[in-house]
Amino acid sequence: MKYFIALFYLVGSIYAQCNADNWQKFYNSESHDMEGCNLEGAALINANLENANLQNADLTDAFLGGANLSGANLKNAKLKGATLIEVNLESANIENGNLSDANLRDANLVKAFLSGANFMMTDLGGANLSEAKLMDANLSGTNLTASKLNMSDLSRTKFIGSVLKNAELNKANLSDSNLSKVTLRGASLKEAILDNSKLTGASLVNADFEKTSLKNSDLTGTMIHGANFTFANLSGVKSSDITGKPKDNNSEKEISEEWTLINGRIISFQSIDNNGNESIDWDELIAALKNINK
C-alpha cells in the first residue's frame, strides 16, 4: 500500500512539473514561478513572460521570437540554439546563462544582467545591449554587427574572433577584455575604456577611438587604417607590426598630436616625468628604430 501511495505522489509530481504544455499555469501563479521549467524546443513565439522566474530553466532550441521576457530571471538558464529574434529581454537577469549558438538578432537587452553568460557563436546582429552588465561573459566568435553596447560593462569579457562591424561601444567599459582578432571596422568606441585589454591581430579599420583610454593595452599586429585616435590615451601600449594609415592626420605615421607610428610601433613624443615635464620617451623610440634598417 505504501508503495502505491509513493508511486501516486511521484507520478503526480512529474505531471505537475512545468513544461511546454502547462507553462501558462505556472506563469499565471502569483510569483510567475517557472523555475526549472522544461521548455526544450518549445514554440513560445510572441509569448508574454514578463518578470517570469525561469531560473535554471531549459529553453534549448526553443522558439521565442518576439517574446516579452523583460525583467525575467533566467539565471543559469539553458538557451543554447534558441531563436530569440526581436525578443524583449530588457532588465532581464541571465547571469551564467548559456546562449551559445542562439539567434538574438535585433533583440532588446538594454540594462540586462549577463555576467558570466556564454554567447559563443551567437548572432547578436543589430541587438541593443546598452547599459548591460556583461562582466566575465564569453562572446567569442559572436556576430555583433551594428549592435549597440553603449555604456555597457564588458570588463574581463572575451570577444576572441568576434565581429563588431559598425557597432556602437561609446563609453563602454572593456578593461581587461580579450579582443584578439576581433573585427571593429567602422565601430564607434568614443570615450570607452580599454585599459589592459588585448587587441592583438584585430582589425580597427575606420574605428573611432576619440577620447578612448587604451592604457597598457596590447595592439600588436593590429590594422588601424582610417582609425581615429584623437585625444586617445595610449600610455603604456604594447605595439609592434601595426599597419595602416590613421585617419585625418598630418602624415601617414602620425596617430594624434601626441603619438606617432614608427616601424609599426606607437611612440609618444610627449612623455611626462614625475616633475610634470614633457620629454621624448627615448626607450620607446629606440625600440621602434632598433630594427628599422633590417
Residue pairs with C-beta under 8 A, 6 or more apart in sequence:
17 36
17 37
17 38
18 26
18 34
18 35
18 36
18 37
18 38
18 57
19 37
19 38
19 39
20 38
20 39
20 40
20 41
20 42
20 43
23 34
23 37
23 39
23 42
23 44
26 32
26 33
26 34
26 37
27 34
27 49
27 52
31 53
32 49
32 50
32 51
32 52
32 53
33 53
34 49
34 52
34 53
34 54
34 57
35 53
35 54
35 55
35 56
35 57
36 55
36 56
36 57
36 58
37 54
37 57
37 58
38 57
38 58
39 57
39 58
39 59
39 62
40 58
40 59
40 60
40 61
40 62
40 78
41 60
41 61
41 62
41 63
42 59
42 62
42 63
43 62
43 63
44 62
44 63
44 64
44 67
45 63
45 64
45 65
45 66
45 67
46 65
46 66
46 67
47 64
47 67
47 68
48 67
48 68
49 67
49 68
49 69
49 72
50 68
50 69
50 70
50 71
50 72
51 70
51 71
51 72
52 69
52 72
52 73
53 72
53 73
54 69
54 72
54 73
54 74
54 77
55 73
55 74
55 75
55 76
55 77
56 75
56 76
56 77
57 74
57 77
57 78
58 77
58 78
59 77
59 78
59 79
59 82
60 78
60 79
60 80
60 81
60 82
61 80
61 81
61 82
62 79
62 82
62 83
63 82
63 83
64 82
64 83
64 84
64 87
65 83
65 84
65 85
65 86
65 87
66 85
66 86
66 87
67 84
67 87
67 88
68 87
68 88
69 87
69 88
69 89
69 92
70 88
70 89
70 90
70 91
70 92
70 108
71 90
71 91
71 92
72 89
72 92
72 93
73 92
73 93
74 92
74 93
74 94
74 97
75 93
75 94
75 95
75 96
75 97
76 95
76 96
76 97
77 94
77 97
77 98
78 97
78 98
79 94
79 97
79 98
79 99
79 102
80 98
80 99
80 100
80 101
80 102
81 100
81 101
81 102
82 99
82 102
82 103
83 102
83 103
84 99
84 102
84 103
84 104
84 107
85 103
85 104
85 105
85 106
85 107
86 105
86 106
86 107
86 108
87 104
87 107
87 108
88 107
88 108
89 107
89 108
89 109
89 112
90 108
90 109
90 110
90 111
90 112
91 110
91 111
91 112
91 113
92 109
92 112
92 113
93 112
93 113
94 112
94 113
94 114
94 117
95 113
95 114
95 115
95 116
95 117
96 115
96 116
96 117
97 114
97 117
97 118
98 117
98 118
99 117
99 118
99 119
99 122
100 118
100 119
100 120
100 121
100 122
101 120
101 121
101 122
102 119
102 122
102 123
103 122
103 123
104 122
104 123
104 124
104 127
105 123
105 124
105 125
105 126
105 127
106 125
106 126
106 127
107 124
107 127
107 128
108 127
108 128
109 127
109 128
109 129
109 132
110 128
110 129
110 130
110 131
110 132
111 130
111 131
111 132
112 129
112 132
112 133
113 132
113 133
114 129
114 132
114 133
114 134
114 137
115 133
115 134
115 135
115 136
115 137
116 135
116 136
116 137
117 134
117 137
117 138
118 137
118 138
119 137
119 138
119 139
119 142
120 138
120 139
120 140
120 141
120 142
121 140
121 141
121 142
122 139
122 142
122 143
123 142
123 143
124 139
124 142
124 143
124 144
124 147
125 143
125 144
125 145
125 146
125 147
126 145
126 146
126 147
127 144
127 147
127 148
128 147
128 148
129 147
129 148
129 149
129 152
130 148
130 149
130 150
130 151
130 152
131 150
131 151
131 152
132 149
132 152
132 153
133 152
133 153
134 152
134 153
134 154
134 157
135 153
135 154
135 155
135 156
135 157
136 155
136 156
136 157
137 154
137 157
137 158
138 157
138 158
139 157
139 158
139 159
139 162
140 158
140 159
140 160
140 161
140 162
141 160
141 161
141 162
142 159
142 162
142 163
143 162
143 163
144 162
144 163
144 164
144 167
145 163
145 164
145 165
145 166
145 167
146 165
146 166
146 167
147 164
147 167
147 168
148 167
148 168
149 167
149 168
149 169
149 172
150 168
150 169
150 170
150 171
150 172
151 170
151 171
151 172
152 169
152 172
152 173
153 172
153 173
154 169
154 172
154 173
154 174
154 177
155 173
155 174
155 175
155 176
155 177
156 175
156 176
156 177
157 174
157 177
157 178
158 177
158 178
159 177
159 178
159 179
159 182
160 178
160 179
160 180
160 181
160 182
161 180
161 181
161 182
162 179
162 182
162 183
163 182
163 183
164 182
164 183
164 184
164 187
165 183
165 184
165 185
165 186
165 187
166 185
166 186
166 187
167 184
167 187
167 188
168 187
168 188
169 187
169 188
169 189
169 192
170 188
170 189
170 190
170 191
170 192
171 190
171 191
171 192
172 189
172 192
172 193
173 192
173 193
174 189
174 192
174 193
174 194
174 197
175 193
175 194
175 195
175 196
175 197
176 195
176 196
176 197
177 194
177 197
177 198
178 197
178 198
179 194
179 197
179 198
179 199
179 202
180 198
180 199
180 200
180 201
180 202
181 200
181 201
181 202
182 199
182 202
182 203
183 202
183 203
184 202
184 203
184 204
184 205
184 207
185 203
185 204
185 205
185 206
185 207
186 205
186 206
186 207
187 207
187 208
188 207
188 208
189 207
189 208
189 209
189 212
190 208
190 209
190 210
190 211
190 212
191 210
191 211
191 212
192 209
192 212
192 213
193 212
193 213
194 212
194 213
194 214
194 217
195 213
195 214
195 215
195 216
195 217
196 215
196 216
196 217
197 214
197 217
197 218
198 217
198 218
199 217
199 218
199 219
199 222
200 218
200 219
200 220
200 221
200 222
201 220
201 221
201 222
202 219
202 222
202 223
203 222
203 223
204 222
204 223
204 224
204 227
204 244
205 223
205 224
205 225
205 226
205 227
205 244
206 225
206 226
206 227
206 247
207 224
207 227
207 228
208 227
208 228
209 227
209 228
209 229
209 230
209 232
210 228
210 229
210 230
210 231
210 232
211 230
211 231
211 232
212 229
212 232
212 233
213 232
213 233
214 232
214 233
214 234
214 237
215 233
215 234
215 235
215 236
215 237
216 235
216 236
216 237
216 238
217 237
217 238
218 237
218 238
219 237
219 238
219 239
219 242
219 266
220 238
220 239
220 240
220 241
220 242
221 240
221 241
221 242
222 242
222 243
223 242
223 243
223 244
224 242
224 243
224 244
224 245
224 246
224 255
224 261
225 243
225 244
225 245
225 246
226 244
226 245
226 246
226 247
227 244
227 246
227 247
228 246
228 247
228 248
229 246
229 255
229 256
229 259
230 256
231 256
232 255
232 256
232 259
234 255
234 258
234 259
234 266
234 268
235 268
237 266
239 264
239 265
239 266
240 264
240 265
241 264
242 261
242 264
242 265
242 266
243 264
245 252
246 254
246 255
246 256
246 261
249 255
249 256
253 260
253 261
253 262
254 260
254 261
255 261
255 266
258 268
258 269
258 270
259 266
259 267
259 268
259 269
260 266
260 267
260 268
260 269
261 267
262 285
262 288
262 289
262 292
263 288
263 289
263 291
263 292
264 288
265 284
265 287
265 288
267 281
267 284
267 285
267 288
268 281
268 284
269 280
269 281
269 285
270 278
270 279
270 280
271 278
271 279
271 280
271 281
272 278
272 279
273 279
